[in-house]
């Protein structure tokens, strides 16, 4: 996907706080985000950033797919939960 955004905070659903969170797990650019697996990023965030919620995963997926995070939650929640369960990190 080609994206004109230069900074993570310029992507849909992301802001300064998310940009700072992503930096803590080694994601500093839009390019890095687009090449990474959002589920793996979420797993790292859960381990390193206290209070990381499912909304962060929805936002990451939405940023990559250019969708509002609430649409991601509504349309893909079951698929996302299955993947998280397969990874052993599904919410309880």
PDB file of N, CA, C and O in Angstrom:
ATOM      1  N   UNK A   1       0.843  -1.174   0.000  1.00  0.00           N
ATOM      2  CA  UNK A   1       0.000   0.000   0.000  1.00  0.00           C
ATOM      3  C   UNK A   1       0.889   1.238   0.000  1.00  0.00           C
ATOM      4  O   UNK A   1       1.836   1.334   0.780  1.00  0.00           O
ATOM      5  N   UNK A   2       0.580   2.162  -0.864  1.00  0.00           N
ATOM      6  CA  UNK A   2       1.324   3.414  -0.925  1.00  0.00           C
ATOM      7  C   UNK A   2       0.566   4.458  -0.133  1.00  0.00           C
ATOM      8  O   UNK A   2      -0.619   4.683  -0.378  1.00  0.00           O
ATOM      9  N   UNK A   3       1.226   5.090   0.804  1.00  0.00           N
ATOM     10  CA  UNK A   3       0.558   6.044   1.680  1.00  0.00           C
ATOM     11  C   UNK A   3       1.328   7.357   1.682  1.00  0.00           C
ATOM     12  O   UNK A   3       2.545   7.361   1.866  1.00  0.00           O
ATOM     13  N   UNK A   4       0.627   8.480   1.477  1.00  0.00           N
ATOM     14  CA  UNK A   4       1.315   9.766   1.456  1.00  0.00           C
ATOM     15  C   UNK A   4       1.716  10.283   2.844  1.00  0.00           C
ATOM     16  O   UNK A   4       2.479  11.244   2.945  1.00  0.00           O
ATOM     17  N   UNK A   5       1.215   9.661   3.902  1.00  0.00           N
ATOM     18  CA  UNK A   5       1.542  10.127   5.256  1.00  0.00           C
ATOM     19  C   UNK A   5       3.036   9.960   5.521  1.00  0.00           C
ATOM     20  O   UNK A   5       3.623   8.930   5.189  1.00  0.00           O
ATOM     21  N   UNK A   6       3.641  10.975   6.118  1.00  0.00           N
ATOM     22  CA  UNK A   6       5.059  10.935   6.426  1.00  0.00           C
ATOM     23  C   UNK A   6       5.306  10.531   7.876  1.00  0.00           C
ATOM     24  O   UNK A   6       6.348   9.965   8.205  1.00  0.00           O
ATOM     25  N   UNK A   7       4.349  10.823   8.724  1.00  0.00           N
ATOM     26  CA  UNK A   7       4.503  10.499  10.146  1.00  0.00           C
ATOM     27  C   UNK A   7       3.391   9.543  10.562  1.00  0.00           C
ATOM     28  O   UNK A   7       2.296   9.562   9.999  1.00  0.00           O
ATOM     29  N   UNK A   8       3.684   8.718  11.541  1.00  0.00           N
ATOM     30  CA  UNK A   8       2.677   7.791  12.045  1.00  0.00           C
ATOM     31  C   UNK A   8       1.435   8.537  12.507  1.00  0.00           C
ATOM     32  O   UNK A   8       0.315   8.089  12.262  1.00  0.00           O
ATOM     33  N   UNK A   9       1.621   9.657  13.165  1.00  0.00           N
ATOM     34  CA  UNK A   9       0.482  10.418  13.706  1.00  0.00           C
ATOM     35  C   UNK A   9      -0.429  10.965  12.614  1.00  0.00           C
ATOM     36  O   UNK A   9      -1.547  11.392  12.902  1.00  0.00           O
ATOM     37  N   UNK A  10       0.028  10.958  11.374  1.00  0.00           N
ATOM     38  CA  UNK A  10      -0.793  11.445  10.271  1.00  0.00           C
ATOM     39  C   UNK A  10      -1.717  10.364   9.704  1.00  0.00           C
ATOM     40  O   UNK A  10      -2.611  10.660   8.912  1.00  0.00           O
ATOM     41  N   UNK A  11      -1.500   9.119  10.109  1.00  0.00           N
ATOM     42  CA  UNK A  11      -2.353   8.027   9.645  1.00  0.00           C
ATOM     43  C   UNK A  11      -3.695   8.062  10.364  1.00  0.00           C
ATOM     44  O   UNK A  11      -3.806   8.546  11.491  1.00  0.00           O
ATOM     45  N   UNK A  12      -4.689   7.547   9.699  1.00  0.00           N
ATOM     46  CA  UNK A  12      -6.021   7.441  10.288  1.00  0.00           C
ATOM     47  C   UNK A  12      -5.938   6.662  11.603  1.00  0.00           C
ATOM     48  O   UNK A  12      -5.250   5.644  11.678  1.00  0.00           O
ATOM     49  N   UNK A  13      -6.620   7.126  12.615  1.00  0.00           N
ATOM     50  CA  UNK A  13      -6.727   6.512  13.947  1.00  0.00           C
ATOM     51  C   UNK A  13      -5.526   6.747  14.858  1.00  0.00           C
ATOM     52  O   UNK A  13      -5.621   6.504  16.061  1.00  0.00           O
ATOM     53  N   UNK A  14      -4.407   7.208  14.323  1.00  0.00           N
ATOM     54  CA  UNK A  14      -3.208   7.345  15.142  1.00  0.00           C
ATOM     55  C   UNK A  14      -2.981   8.810  15.498  1.00  0.00           C
ATOM     56  O   UNK A  14      -3.401   9.711  14.772  1.00  0.00           O
ATOM     57  N   UNK A  15      -2.324   9.030  16.603  1.00  0.00           N
ATOM     58  CA  UNK A  15      -1.988  10.374  17.046  1.00  0.00           C
ATOM     59  C   UNK A  15      -0.625  10.365  17.709  1.00  0.00           C
ATOM     60  O   UNK A  15       0.132   9.400  17.598  1.00  0.00           O
ATOM     61  N   UNK A  16      -0.329  11.443  18.394  1.00  0.00           N
ATOM     62  CA  UNK A  16       0.975  11.587  19.036  1.00  0.00           C
ATOM     63  C   UNK A  16       1.195  10.487  20.070  1.00  0.00           C
ATOM     64  O   UNK A  16       2.276   9.901  20.131  1.00  0.00           O
ATOM     65  N   UNK A  17       0.186  10.204  20.875  1.00  0.00           N
ATOM     66  CA  UNK A  17       0.343   9.191  21.921  1.00  0.00           C
ATOM     67  C   UNK A  17       0.633   7.805  21.319  1.00  0.00           C
ATOM     68  O   UNK A  17       1.494   7.074  21.809  1.00  0.00           O
ATOM     69  N   UNK A  18      -0.089   7.464  20.265  1.00  0.00           N
ATOM     70  CA  UNK A  18       0.151   6.176  19.614  1.00  0.00           C
ATOM     71  C   UNK A  18       1.534   6.141  18.983  1.00  0.00           C
ATOM     72  O   UNK A  18       2.222   5.121  19.026  1.00  0.00           O
ATOM     73  N   UNK A  19       1.933   7.260  18.400  1.00  0.00           N
ATOM     74  CA  UNK A  19       3.266   7.348  17.812  1.00  0.00           C
ATOM     75  C   UNK A  19       4.332   7.092  18.883  1.00  0.00           C
ATOM     76  O   UNK A  19       5.314   6.395  18.629  1.00  0.00           O
ATOM     77  N   UNK A  20       4.139   7.647  20.061  1.00  0.00           N
ATOM     78  CA  UNK A  20       5.078   7.429  21.169  1.00  0.00           C
ATOM     79  C   UNK A  20       5.059   5.976  21.625  1.00  0.00           C
ATOM     80  O   UNK A  20       6.110   5.405  21.916  1.00  0.00           O
ATOM     81  N   UNK A  21       3.882   5.374  21.688  1.00  0.00           N
ATOM     82  CA  UNK A  21       3.781   3.969  22.071  1.00  0.00           C
ATOM     83  C   UNK A  21       4.510   3.078  21.062  1.00  0.00           C
ATOM     84  O   UNK A  21       5.239   2.160  21.440  1.00  0.00           O
ATOM     85  N   UNK A  22       4.304   3.361  19.790  1.00  0.00           N
ATOM     86  CA  UNK A  22       4.940   2.556  18.745  1.00  0.00           C
ATOM     87  C   UNK A  22       6.461   2.678  18.795  1.00  0.00           C
ATOM     88  O   UNK A  22       7.173   1.707  18.540  1.00  0.00           O
ATOM     89  N   UNK A  23       6.950   3.856  19.118  1.00  0.00           N
ATOM     90  CA  UNK A  23       8.401   4.045  19.234  1.00  0.00           C
ATOM     91  C   UNK A  23       8.976   3.142  20.321  1.00  0.00           C
ATOM     92  O   UNK A  23      10.108   2.671  20.201  1.00  0.00           O
ATOM     93  N   UNK A  24       8.213   2.899  21.371  1.00  0.00           N
ATOM     94  CA  UNK A  24       8.684   2.039  22.463  1.00  0.00           C
ATOM     95  C   UNK A  24       8.886   0.598  22.024  1.00  0.00           C
ATOM     96  O   UNK A  24       9.608  -0.157  22.675  1.00  0.00           O
ATOM     97  N   UNK A  25       8.246   0.209  20.910  1.00  0.00           N
ATOM     98  CA  UNK A  25       8.415  -1.158  20.406  1.00  0.00           C
ATOM     99  C   UNK A  25       9.148  -1.178  19.060  1.00  0.00           C
ATOM    100  O   UNK A  25       9.090  -2.163  18.324  1.00  0.00           O
ATOM    101  N   UNK A  26       9.833  -0.083  18.756  1.00  0.00           N
ATOM    102  CA  UNK A  26      10.704  -0.056  17.596  1.00  0.00           C
ATOM    103  C   UNK A  26      10.068   0.318  16.272  1.00  0.00           C
ATOM    104  O   UNK A  26      10.678   0.135  15.219  1.00  0.00           O
ATOM    105  N   UNK A  27       8.858   0.836  16.309  1.00  0.00           N
ATOM    106  CA  UNK A  27       8.198   1.281  15.076  1.00  0.00           C
ATOM    107  C   UNK A  27       8.272   2.808  15.043  1.00  0.00           C
ATOM    108  O   UNK A  27       7.626   3.492  15.837  1.00  0.00           O
ATOM    109  N   UNK A  28       9.076   3.330  14.108  1.00  0.00           N
ATOM    110  CA  UNK A  28       9.319   4.765  14.036  1.00  0.00           C
ATOM    111  C   UNK A  28       8.803   5.413  12.755  1.00  0.00           C
ATOM    112  O   UNK A  28       8.762   6.639  12.657  1.00  0.00           O
ATOM    113  N   UNK A  29       8.410   4.603  11.774  1.00  0.00           N
ATOM    114  CA  UNK A  29       7.992   5.176  10.499  1.00  0.00           C
ATOM    115  C   UNK A  29       6.741   4.482   9.961  1.00  0.00           C
ATOM    116  O   UNK A  29       6.400   3.370  10.364  1.00  0.00           O
ATOM    117  N   UNK A  30       6.079   5.165   9.050  1.00  0.00           N
ATOM    118  CA  UNK A  30       4.913   4.604   8.375  1.00  0.00           C
ATOM    119  C   UNK A  30       5.328   3.343   7.630  1.00  0.00           C
ATOM    120  O   UNK A  30       4.613   2.341   7.652  1.00  0.00           O
ATOM    121  N   UNK A  31       6.461   3.390   6.980  1.00  0.00           N
ATOM    122  CA  UNK A  31       6.964   2.235   6.244  1.00  0.00           C
ATOM    123  C   UNK A  31       7.137   1.015   7.152  1.00  0.00           C
ATOM    124  O   UNK A  31       6.737  -0.094   6.796  1.00  0.00           O
ATOM    125  N   UNK A  32       7.729   1.228   8.312  1.00  0.00           N
ATOM    126  CA  UNK A  32       7.916   0.113   9.258  1.00  0.00           C
ATOM    127  C   UNK A  32       6.571  -0.456   9.681  1.00  0.00           C
ATOM    128  O   UNK A  32       6.407  -1.674   9.754  1.00  0.00           O
ATOM    129  N   UNK A  33       5.611   0.412   9.960  1.00  0.00           N
ATOM    130  CA  UNK A  33       4.286  -0.049  10.371  1.00  0.00           C
ATOM    131  C   UNK A  33       3.650  -0.885   9.273  1.00  0.00           C
ATOM    132  O   UNK A  33       3.091  -1.947   9.547  1.00  0.00           O
ATOM    133  N   UNK A  34       3.731  -0.419   8.036  1.00  0.00           N
ATOM    134  CA  UNK A  34       3.084  -1.118   6.935  1.00  0.00           C
ATOM    135  C   UNK A  34       3.748  -2.460   6.630  1.00  0.00           C
ATOM    136  O   UNK A  34       3.105  -3.351   6.076  1.00  0.00           O
ATOM    137  N   UNK A  35       5.003  -2.614   6.978  1.00  0.00           N
ATOM    138  CA  UNK A  35       5.705  -3.886   6.746  1.00  0.00           C
ATOM    139  C   UNK A  35       5.518  -4.863   7.911  1.00  0.00           C
ATOM    140  O   UNK A  35       5.795  -6.054   7.769  1.00  0.00           O
ATOM    141  N   UNK A  36       5.059  -4.375   9.036  1.00  0.00           N
ATOM    142  CA  UNK A  36       4.945  -5.206  10.237  1.00  0.00           C
ATOM    143  C   UNK A  36       3.557  -5.850  10.339  1.00  0.00           C
ATOM    144  O   UNK A  36       2.600  -5.428   9.689  1.00  0.00           O
ATOM    145  N   UNK A  37       3.489  -6.868  11.163  1.00  0.00           N
ATOM    146  CA  UNK A  37       2.226  -7.531  11.478  1.00  0.00           C
ATOM    147  C   UNK A  37       1.588  -6.785  12.647  1.00  0.00           C
ATOM    148  O   UNK A  37       2.182  -6.735  13.724  1.00  0.00           O
ATOM    149  N   UNK A  38       0.399  -6.202  12.473  1.00  0.00           N
ATOM    150  CA  UNK A  38      -0.204  -5.439  13.564  1.00  0.00           C
ATOM    151  C   UNK A  38      -0.457  -6.280  14.821  1.00  0.00           C
ATOM    152  O   UNK A  38      -0.466  -5.748  15.931  1.00  0.00           O
ATOM    153  N   UNK A  39      -0.658  -7.569  14.650  1.00  0.00           N
ATOM    154  CA  UNK A  39      -0.871  -8.447  15.803  1.00  0.00           C
ATOM    155  C   UNK A  39       0.413  -8.605  16.614  1.00  0.00           C
ATOM    156  O   UNK A  39       0.381  -8.640  17.844  1.00  0.00           O
ATOM    157  N   UNK A  40       1.530  -8.699  15.921  1.00  0.00           N
ATOM    158  CA  UNK A  40       2.821  -8.783  16.618  1.00  0.00           C
ATOM    159  C   UNK A  40       3.128  -7.459  17.327  1.00  0.00           C
ATOM    160  O   UNK A  40       3.637  -7.450  18.448  1.00  0.00           O
ATOM    161  N   UNK A  41       2.818  -6.363  16.673  1.00  0.00           N
ATOM    162  CA  UNK A  41       3.017  -5.052  17.312  1.00  0.00           C
ATOM    163  C   UNK A  41       2.154  -4.962  18.564  1.00  0.00           C
ATOM    164  O   UNK A  41       2.626  -4.530  19.616  1.00  0.00           O
ATOM    165  N   UNK A  42       0.900  -5.367  18.455  1.00  0.00           N
ATOM    166  CA  UNK A  42      -0.011  -5.335  19.602  1.00  0.00           C
ATOM    167  C   UNK A  42       0.533  -6.189  20.751  1.00  0.00           C
ATOM    168  O   UNK A  42       0.494  -5.772  21.909  1.00  0.00           O
ATOM    169  N   UNK A  43       1.033  -7.366  20.435  1.00  0.00           N
ATOM    170  CA  UNK A  43       1.614  -8.240  21.459  1.00  0.00           C
ATOM    171  C   UNK A  43       2.772  -7.531  22.166  1.00  0.00           C
ATOM    172  O   UNK A  43       2.866  -7.571  23.393  1.00  0.00           O
ATOM    173  N   UNK A  44       3.640  -6.890  21.407  1.00  0.00           N
ATOM    174  CA  UNK A  44       4.760  -6.151  22.002  1.00  0.00           C
ATOM    175  C   UNK A  44       4.257  -4.983  22.850  1.00  0.00           C
ATOM    176  O   UNK A  44       4.765  -4.738  23.945  1.00  0.00           O
ATOM    177  N   UNK A  45       3.267  -4.273  22.341  1.00  0.00           N
ATOM    178  CA  UNK A  45       2.706  -3.144  23.099  1.00  0.00           C
ATOM    179  C   UNK A  45       2.122  -3.620  24.425  1.00  0.00           C
ATOM    180  O   UNK A  45       2.332  -2.993  25.464  1.00  0.00           O
ATOM    181  N   UNK A  46       1.384  -4.736  24.385  1.00  0.00           N
ATOM    182  CA  UNK A  46       0.785  -5.273  25.625  1.00  0.00           C
ATOM    183  C   UNK A  46       1.866  -5.571  26.667  1.00  0.00           C
ATOM    184  O   UNK A  46       1.646  -5.384  27.864  1.00  0.00           O
ATOM    185  N   UNK A  47       3.018  -6.027  26.215  1.00  0.00           N
ATOM    186  CA  UNK A  47       4.108  -6.375  27.126  1.00  0.00           C
ATOM    187  C   UNK A  47       4.864  -5.152  27.628  1.00  0.00           C
ATOM    188  O   UNK A  47       5.384  -5.172  28.744  1.00  0.00           O
ATOM    189  N   UNK A  48       4.939  -4.095  26.836  1.00  0.00           N
ATOM    190  CA  UNK A  48       5.808  -2.973  27.171  1.00  0.00           C
ATOM    191  C   UNK A  48       5.094  -1.672  27.523  1.00  0.00           C
ATOM    192  O   UNK A  48       5.707  -0.775  28.103  1.00  0.00           O
ATOM    193  N   UNK A  49       3.820  -1.552  27.185  1.00  0.00           N
ATOM    194  CA  UNK A  49       3.097  -0.310  27.443  1.00  0.00           C
ATOM    195  C   UNK A  49       1.859  -0.633  28.279  1.00  0.00           C
ATOM    196  O   UNK A  49       0.856  -1.107  27.746  1.00  0.00           O
ATOM    197  N   UNK A  50       1.928  -0.376  29.587  1.00  0.00           N
ATOM    198  CA  UNK A  50       0.796  -0.677  30.464  1.00  0.00           C
ATOM    199  C   UNK A  50      -0.484   0.007  29.969  1.00  0.00           C
ATOM    200  O   UNK A  50      -0.465   1.157  29.531  1.00  0.00           O
ATOM    201  N   UNK A  51      -1.584  -0.729  30.051  1.00  0.00           N
ATOM    202  CA  UNK A  51      -2.874  -0.166  29.683  1.00  0.00           C
ATOM    203  C   UNK A  51      -3.220  -0.263  28.208  1.00  0.00           C
ATOM    204  O   UNK A  51      -4.249   0.263  27.782  1.00  0.00           O
ATOM    205  N   UNK A  52      -2.375  -0.929  27.415  1.00  0.00           N
ATOM    206  CA  UNK A  52      -2.688  -1.095  25.989  1.00  0.00           C
ATOM    207  C   UNK A  52      -3.958  -1.927  25.868  1.00  0.00           C
ATOM    208  O   UNK A  52      -4.062  -3.011  26.441  1.00  0.00           O
ATOM    209  N   UNK A  53      -4.913  -1.411  25.122  1.00  0.00           N
ATOM    210  CA  UNK A  53      -6.214  -2.078  24.994  1.00  0.00           C
ATOM    211  C   UNK A  53      -6.420  -2.604  23.577  1.00  0.00           C
ATOM    212  O   UNK A  53      -5.615  -2.359  22.678  1.00  0.00           O
ATOM    213  N   UNK A  54      -7.506  -3.321  23.407  1.00  0.00           N
ATOM    214  CA  UNK A  54      -7.873  -3.824  22.083  1.00  0.00           C
ATOM    215  C   UNK A  54      -8.072  -2.677  21.095  1.00  0.00           C
ATOM    216  O   UNK A  54      -7.858  -2.844  19.894  1.00  0.00           O
ATOM    217  N   UNK A  55      -8.478  -1.528  21.594  1.00  0.00           N
ATOM    218  CA  UNK A  55      -8.667  -0.375  20.708  1.00  0.00           C
ATOM    219  C   UNK A  55      -7.371  -0.048  19.967  1.00  0.00           C
ATOM    220  O   UNK A  55      -7.406   0.418  18.829  1.00  0.00           O
ATOM    221  N   UNK A  56      -6.236  -0.289  20.607  1.00  0.00           N
ATOM    222  CA  UNK A  56      -4.945  -0.041  19.948  1.00  0.00           C
ATOM    223  C   UNK A  56      -4.774  -0.961  18.747  1.00  0.00           C
ATOM    224  O   UNK A  56      -4.291  -0.528  17.701  1.00  0.00           O
ATOM    225  N   UNK A  57      -5.161  -2.212  18.885  1.00  0.00           N
ATOM    226  CA  UNK A  57      -5.056  -3.142  17.764  1.00  0.00           C
ATOM    227  C   UNK A  57      -6.008  -2.743  16.649  1.00  0.00           C
ATOM    228  O   UNK A  57      -5.625  -2.735  15.479  1.00  0.00           O
ATOM    229  N   UNK A  58      -7.244  -2.411  17.001  1.00  0.00           N
ATOM    230  CA  UNK A  58      -8.192  -1.963  15.988  1.00  0.00           C
ATOM    231  C   UNK A  58      -7.658  -0.727  15.263  1.00  0.00           C
ATOM    232  O   UNK A  58      -7.790  -0.605  14.045  1.00  0.00           O
ATOM    233  N   UNK A  59      -7.062   0.177  16.016  1.00  0.00           N
ATOM    234  CA  UNK A  59      -6.511   1.403  15.423  1.00  0.00           C
ATOM    235  C   UNK A  59      -5.352   1.086  14.483  1.00  0.00           C
ATOM    236  O   UNK A  59      -5.256   1.669  13.403  1.00  0.00           O
ATOM    237  N   UNK A  60      -4.478   0.177  14.878  1.00  0.00           N
ATOM    238  CA  UNK A  60      -3.350  -0.203  14.023  1.00  0.00           C
ATOM    239  C   UNK A  60      -3.831  -0.822  12.712  1.00  0.00           C
ATOM    240  O   UNK A  60      -3.370  -0.456  11.631  1.00  0.00           O
ATOM    241  N   UNK A  61      -4.750  -1.750  12.826  1.00  0.00           N
ATOM    242  CA  UNK A  61      -5.290  -2.389  11.623  1.00  0.00           C
ATOM    243  C   UNK A  61      -5.975  -1.348  10.751  1.00  0.00           C
ATOM    244  O   UNK A  61      -5.808  -1.341   9.531  1.00  0.00           O
ATOM    245  N   UNK A  62      -6.742  -0.473  11.376  1.00  0.00           N
ATOM    246  CA  UNK A  62      -7.422   0.580  10.626  1.00  0.00           C
ATOM    247  C   UNK A  62      -6.453   1.535   9.964  1.00  0.00           C
ATOM    248  O   UNK A  62      -6.697   1.989   8.846  1.00  0.00           O
ATOM    249  N   UNK A  63      -5.353   1.849  10.640  1.00  0.00           N
ATOM    250  CA  UNK A  63      -4.352   2.739  10.057  1.00  0.00           C
ATOM    251  C   UNK A  63      -3.743   2.103   8.813  1.00  0.00           C
ATOM    252  O   UNK A  63      -3.538   2.776   7.803  1.00  0.00           O
ATOM    253  N   UNK A  64      -3.458   0.820   8.888  1.00  0.00           N
ATOM    254  CA  UNK A  64      -2.867   0.107   7.761  1.00  0.00           C
ATOM    255  C   UNK A  64      -3.868  -0.013   6.613  1.00  0.00           C
ATOM    256  O   UNK A  64      -3.500   0.128   5.446  1.00  0.00           O
ATOM    257  N   UNK A  65      -5.130  -0.272   6.945  1.00  0.00           N
ATOM    258  CA  UNK A  65      -6.160  -0.483   5.921  1.00  0.00           C
ATOM    259  C   UNK A  65      -6.940   0.785   5.572  1.00  0.00           C
ATOM    260  O   UNK A  65      -7.849   0.742   4.742  1.00  0.00           O
ATOM    261  N   UNK A  66      -6.593   1.912   6.199  1.00  0.00           N
ATOM    262  CA  UNK A  66      -7.293   3.180   6.009  1.00  0.00           C
ATOM    263  C   UNK A  66      -8.787   3.046   6.300  1.00  0.00           C
ATOM    264  O   UNK A  66      -9.637   3.424   5.493  1.00  0.00           O
ATOM    265  N   UNK A  67      -9.076   2.495   7.481  1.00  0.00           N
ATOM    266  CA  UNK A  67     -10.448   2.345   7.958  1.00  0.00           C
ATOM    267  C   UNK A  67     -10.534   2.923   9.360  1.00  0.00           C
ATOM    268  O   UNK A  67      -9.554   2.903  10.105  1.00  0.00           O
ATOM    269  N   UNK A  68     -11.694   3.433   9.720  1.00  0.00           N
ATOM    270  CA  UNK A  68     -11.901   3.894  11.089  1.00  0.00           C
ATOM    271  C   UNK A  68     -11.820   2.680  12.012  1.00  0.00           C
ATOM    272  O   UNK A  68     -12.293   1.597  11.666  1.00  0.00           O
ATOM    273  N   UNK A  69     -11.223   2.865  13.182  1.00  0.00           N
ATOM    274  CA  UNK A  69     -11.021   1.728  14.081  1.00  0.00           C
ATOM    275  C   UNK A  69     -12.332   1.097  14.520  1.00  0.00           C
ATOM    276  O   UNK A  69     -12.375  -0.111  14.753  1.00  0.00           O
ATOM    277  N   UNK A  70     -13.409   1.879  14.642  1.00  0.00           N
ATOM    278  CA  UNK A  70     -14.698   1.302  15.032  1.00  0.00           C
ATOM    279  C   UNK A  70     -15.269   0.399  13.935  1.00  0.00           C
ATOM    280  O   UNK A  70     -15.956  -0.579  14.227  1.00  0.00           O
ATOM    281  N   UNK A  71     -14.984   0.729  12.681  1.00  0.00           N
ATOM    282  CA  UNK A  71     -15.400  -0.144  11.581  1.00  0.00           C
ATOM    283  C   UNK A  71     -14.623  -1.455  11.622  1.00  0.00           C
ATOM    284  O   UNK A  71     -15.184  -2.522  11.375  1.00  0.00           O
ATOM    285  N   UNK A  72     -13.342  -1.371  11.932  1.00  0.00           N
ATOM    286  CA  UNK A  72     -12.527  -2.585  12.077  1.00  0.00           C
ATOM    287  C   UNK A  72     -13.100  -3.442  13.205  1.00  0.00           C
ATOM    288  O   UNK A  72     -13.267  -4.651  13.043  1.00  0.00           O
ATOM    289  N   UNK A  73     -13.394  -2.830  14.326  1.00  0.00           N
ATOM    290  CA  UNK A  73     -13.947  -3.562  15.474  1.00  0.00           C
ATOM    291  C   UNK A  73     -15.266  -4.238  15.097  1.00  0.00           C
ATOM    292  O   UNK A  73     -15.480  -5.412  15.399  1.00  0.00           O
ATOM    293  N   UNK A  74     -16.135  -3.495  14.445  1.00  0.00           N
ATOM    294  CA  UNK A  74     -17.454  -4.029  14.080  1.00  0.00           C
ATOM    295  C   UNK A  74     -17.336  -5.143  13.042  1.00  0.00           C
ATOM    296  O   UNK A  74     -17.971  -6.189  13.174  1.00  0.00           O
ATOM    297  N   UNK A  75     -16.526  -4.919  12.015  1.00  0.00           N
ATOM    298  CA  UNK A  75     -16.503  -5.829  10.871  1.00  0.00           C
ATOM    299  C   UNK A  75     -15.571  -7.023  11.035  1.00  0.00           C
ATOM    300  O   UNK A  75     -15.776  -8.055  10.397  1.00  0.00           O
ATOM    301  N   UNK A  76     -14.551  -6.899  11.879  1.00  0.00           N
ATOM    302  CA  UNK A  76     -13.518  -7.949  11.923  1.00  0.00           C
ATOM    303  C   UNK A  76     -13.256  -8.490  13.323  1.00  0.00           C
ATOM    304  O   UNK A  76     -12.287  -9.220  13.529  1.00  0.00           O
ATOM    305  N   UNK A  77     -14.101  -8.146  14.281  1.00  0.00           N
ATOM    306  CA  UNK A  77     -13.853  -8.503  15.680  1.00  0.00           C
ATOM    307  C   UNK A  77     -13.636 -10.010  15.868  1.00  0.00           C
ATOM    308  O   UNK A  77     -12.675 -10.420  16.518  1.00  0.00           O
ATOM    309  N   UNK A  78     -14.511 -10.820  15.311  1.00  0.00           N
ATOM    310  CA  UNK A  78     -14.391 -12.271  15.496  1.00  0.00           C
ATOM    311  C   UNK A  78     -13.080 -12.785  14.913  1.00  0.00           C
ATOM    312  O   UNK A  78     -12.365 -13.547  15.562  1.00  0.00           O
ATOM    313  N   UNK A  79     -12.768 -12.370  13.697  1.00  0.00           N
ATOM    314  CA  UNK A  79     -11.516 -12.766  13.043  1.00  0.00           C
ATOM    315  C   UNK A  79     -10.302 -12.355  13.890  1.00  0.00           C
ATOM    316  O   UNK A  79      -9.350 -13.120  14.041  1.00  0.00           O
ATOM    317  N   UNK A  80     -10.353 -11.164  14.425  1.00  0.00           N
ATOM    318  CA  UNK A  80      -9.253 -10.647  15.247  1.00  0.00           C
ATOM    319  C   UNK A  80      -9.120 -11.450  16.535  1.00  0.00           C
ATOM    320  O   UNK A  80      -8.011 -11.807  16.934  1.00  0.00           O
ATOM    321  N   UNK A  81     -10.239 -11.732  17.180  1.00  0.00           N
ATOM    322  CA  UNK A  81     -10.195 -12.501  18.426  1.00  0.00           C
ATOM    323  C   UNK A  81      -9.679 -13.919  18.200  1.00  0.00           C
ATOM    324  O   UNK A  81      -8.957 -14.460  19.037  1.00  0.00           O
ATOM    325  N   UNK A  82     -10.046 -14.517  17.075  1.00  0.00           N
ATOM    326  CA  UNK A  82      -9.545 -15.866  16.752  1.00  0.00           C
ATOM    327  C   UNK A  82      -8.030 -15.828  16.582  1.00  0.00           C
ATOM    328  O   UNK A  82      -7.318 -16.692  17.093  1.00  0.00           O
ATOM    329  N   UNK A  83      -7.549 -14.828  15.864  1.00  0.00           N
ATOM    330  CA  UNK A  83      -6.084 -14.707  15.661  1.00  0.00           C
ATOM    331  C   UNK A  83      -5.372 -14.508  16.997  1.00  0.00           C
ATOM    332  O   UNK A  83      -4.339 -15.129  17.250  1.00  0.00           O
ATOM    333  N   UNK A  84      -5.921 -13.645  17.852  1.00  0.00           N
ATOM    334  CA  UNK A  84      -5.315 -13.417  19.167  1.00  0.00           C
ATOM    335  C   UNK A  84      -5.336 -14.693  20.004  1.00  0.00           C
ATOM    336  O   UNK A  84      -4.384 -14.984  20.729  1.00  0.00           O
ATOM    337  N   UNK A  85      -6.419 -15.447  19.900  1.00  0.00           N
ATOM    338  CA  UNK A  85      -6.516 -16.717  20.633  1.00  0.00           C
ATOM    339  C   UNK A  85      -5.459 -17.689  20.121  1.00  0.00           C
ATOM    340  O   UNK A  85      -4.814 -18.377  20.911  1.00  0.00           O
ATOM    341  N   UNK A  86      -5.279 -17.748  18.813  1.00  0.00           N
ATOM    342  CA  UNK A  86      -4.239 -18.616  18.222  1.00  0.00           C
ATOM    343  C   UNK A  86      -2.847 -18.222  18.722  1.00  0.00           C
ATOM    344  O   UNK A  86      -1.968 -19.070  18.874  1.00  0.00           O
ATOM    345  N   UNK A  87      -2.662 -16.932  18.973  1.00  0.00           N
ATOM    346  CA  UNK A  87      -1.369 -16.437  19.463  1.00  0.00           C
ATOM    347  C   UNK A  87      -1.232 -16.592  20.974  1.00  0.00           C
ATOM    348  O   UNK A  87      -0.153 -16.380  21.529  1.00  0.00           O
ATOM    349  N   UNK A  88      -2.330 -16.965  21.642  1.00  0.00           N
ATOM    350  CA  UNK A  88      -2.321 -17.107  23.099  1.00  0.00           C
ATOM    351  C   UNK A  88      -2.407 -15.793  23.841  1.00  0.00           C
ATOM    352  O   UNK A  88      -2.002 -15.713  25.001  1.00  0.00           O
ATOM    353  N   UNK A  89      -2.926 -14.759  23.200  1.00  0.00           N
ATOM    354  CA  UNK A  89      -2.999 -13.440  23.844  1.00  0.00           C
ATOM    355  C   UNK A  89      -4.388 -12.822  23.775  1.00  0.00           C
ATOM    356  O   UNK A  89      -4.537 -11.609  23.918  1.00  0.00           O
ATOM    357  N   UNK A  90      -5.415 -13.661  23.556  1.00  0.00           N
ATOM    358  CA  UNK A  90      -6.775 -13.138  23.498  1.00  0.00           C
ATOM    359  C   UNK A  90      -7.171 -12.571  24.856  1.00  0.00           C
ATOM    360  O   UNK A  90      -6.768 -13.097  25.894  1.00  0.00           O
ATOM    361  N   UNK A  91      -7.965 -11.493  24.849  1.00  0.00           N
ATOM    362  CA  UNK A  91      -8.434 -10.941  26.125  1.00  0.00           C
ATOM    363  C   UNK A  91      -9.339 -11.953  26.814  1.00  0.00           C
ATOM    364  O   UNK A  91     -10.009 -12.758  26.167  1.00  0.00           O
ATOM    365  N   UNK A  92      -9.339 -11.893  28.108  1.00  0.00           N
ATOM    366  CA  UNK A  92     -10.136 -12.831  28.900  1.00  0.00           C
ATOM    367  C   UNK A  92     -11.497 -12.274  29.183  1.00  0.00           C
ATOM    368  O   UNK A  92     -12.307 -12.928  29.840  1.00  0.00           O
TER     369      UNK A  92
END
